[in-house]
């Protein structure tokens, strides 16, 4: 077992042990805090597929995060008001079922990622960054001007959505759902990185011309990776909105895209558990320093600067050495 695999196992153990300790000591707030970290980690894992495997620096991933959030908000709000979304011969109603909401969120964000990626991936470098940012801002301003679902004020959901056999209002049971989804996505990401597709994508990141000469389209590889990345980030958005029982245009803002990227950079780009560690550190700093100053992001900026200058592999890369990423 490599050093990175040991670190990954330790992080997963912490994600299991800490909420159990909080539950045993009757600290529901700490469970909710860990749930938030796990959901943001899931969004980071999604971005890491595009950034770490595909080398795609996207500043528009908040678009997929927000689409997932609004998918939850729209379906749940119509369900709580007993108001159908569309009154057509094929009646479309809202729902409070988490699996159905997740399916809609993944599908909607995946289609959006496919469309945005199909256009954005015709460029590269700074042009790709700016186009993804532009698409994200377009959706952000659309949400602001969408009065049917709260507009700039956002949309409140007064009930927690349902999952078969569990009481989702219980913080520890909701956390179990989030942790199970995070573990499943981490496993799938690990398998994806080691698959023939993942190896081809990594090769396309390093030398697109060589990949093209053997008959593989780098554009197609990147588009598939970008779409998968958007789907996972959309799932995280639906969970985040469900956790807060609130969705707003802020979820679509470029600041949210930047925060998701910060998780990946702090933990380690292309490292399987890099976004998980990054999200945990972000939430820890927010919790410990947020009460001391409204400008706690200054300390986050210092940490990010130190990592970029002295620890290019992030926290996981620094502790694991030069081991293979996505172990």
Secondary structure, DSSP 8 states (H G I E B T S, - for coil): --HHHHHHHHHHHHHHHHHHHHHHTT-HHHHHHHHHHHHHHHHHHHHHIIIIIT----S-THHHHHHHHHHHHHHHHHHHHT--SB-SSS-B----BHHHHHHHHHHHHHHHHHHHHHHHTTS-HHHHHHHHHHHHHHHHHHHHT-GGGTGGG-EE--S--BBTTB-TTSHHHHHHHHHHHHHHHHHHHHHHHHSHHHHHHHHHHH-HHHHHHTT--HHHHHHHHHHHHHHHHHHHHHHHHHHHTEE-GGGGSHHHHHHHHHHHHHH-TT-TTHHHHHHHHHHHHHHHHHTT-TTTHHHHHHHHHHHHHH-TTHHHHHHH-S--TT-
